[in-house]
Amino acid sequence: MALSGIQIYKLLPQTNCKECGFPTCLAFAMKLAAKQVELSTCPYVTEESKTQLAESSAPPIRLVALKAGTEVKAGNEVVLFRHEKTFYNKPGIFVRFKASDSGIAAKAAAAHAYSVNYVGMDFVVDGFAIEADGDLGAAVKAVRGATDRPLVLIGDAAAIEPGLQACSGETVLIHAADASNWEAMAALAAKYKAALAVKADTLDGLVDLIEKIKAKGVEDLVLDFDTTQLGKWLAMSTQVRRLAIKQNFRALGYPVFAPAYAAADEGIFAAEAIAKYAGFVVLDKFVPENVYPLLVLRENIYTDPQKPIQVQPGIYEINSPKPEDPVLITTNFSITYFAVANEVEGSGLPAWLVVTDAEGMSVLTAWAAGKFDAERIAKAVKGFDVASKVSKKRVVLPGHVAVLSGELEEELPDWEIRVGPREAVDLPAFMKQALN
Ligand code: SF4
């Protein structure tokens, strides 16, 4: 059972030393009860208290990590909705191969090589699943020749064991234990220290299996709802998350497996699973145009809403600008920067792009919050020594903040201030028509 804030407080040193960043031990205890801080933030908790607090301070969803050359973590989440705090571990996106496929090595190499840049971040496929419809040991060796990313092995215990032997030293997810085979699968997971997917189509069935498997010493479990029916999967996934977070119901506090490869519409199922609340999503095959939107969706959900993605403020050169080329102004919100930079770069027109420190906000949001004003823009123009790079002292303001042009003229009296378009997509036409 989770402890209340008062119960936790009684186990703390009660010295109010403030080293944890809170004014009192009681304030820290309340945050700990709400799972908004880590117990380790207080350096003075006794070992005895730590033991008693372990249950209360542990995240309601167990962290399961698959390890090979890279690592994929799922679980450790503490909220139902991202806006309550943040989500920590993005669901791993895996691509499935079949052991019987003679082209498995080439397919693994192609999927491994895939990398796409999205607003300054490189996205890749996280790992691979291999279905044991043939010699799994040979298939694992073939895939390992092409990629070092974590693996999911799918099949019955006898078929999976050669695959586990071929990737010893790694932490693999094996799929799946059900009412008919759980003893053999649990024995395999225990022997090879693998994570184990547990499959049942009811929550009661899952709890029953989990209790039996845990009694065999297997702790790293992943839930499979034995369905790809969108409504049922969503209901079960939401119930499991809600029970774990709101009721601290540890029996179902595990990451969730989403077998998109078995769904009628893989993309829709995978998108639902990423949104609510998969830990591992396995796709049927590697198709870049299907994988890309799922990676972007995942990023949008798993970025911390309190930490905007930012680019470094500075002066950026686009298409090798010369001194006579225009100076454009924008903010350091990543999506804003890339919207502007990509439009200008795609047009082939050279420009200097001054990225102002607006604490990672977009143009209008930053302006409304007082983080993108004439003073800050002038400070950036002067601080990055833009005048030394150009022969024409002229800056182009985003159209959304045309209202700043008068103040900016006062801040930069020897500069010509021009108001550009509101949308980045209109910049190339503006540069061609209005700046020549
Ligand atoms: S660091 Fe520990 S002892 Fe100090 S105020 Fe925080 S909870 Fe209390």
Boltz pocket constraint, residues with backbone or C-beta under 6 A from the ligand:
constraints:
  - pocket:
      binder: B
      contacts: [[A, 12], [A, 13], [A, 14], [A, 15], [A, 16], [A, 17], [A, 18], [A, 19], [A, 20], [A, 21], [A, 22], [A, 23], [A, 24], [A, 25], [A, 28], [A, 41], [A, 42], [A, 43], [A, 44], [A, 45]]
      max_distance: 6.0
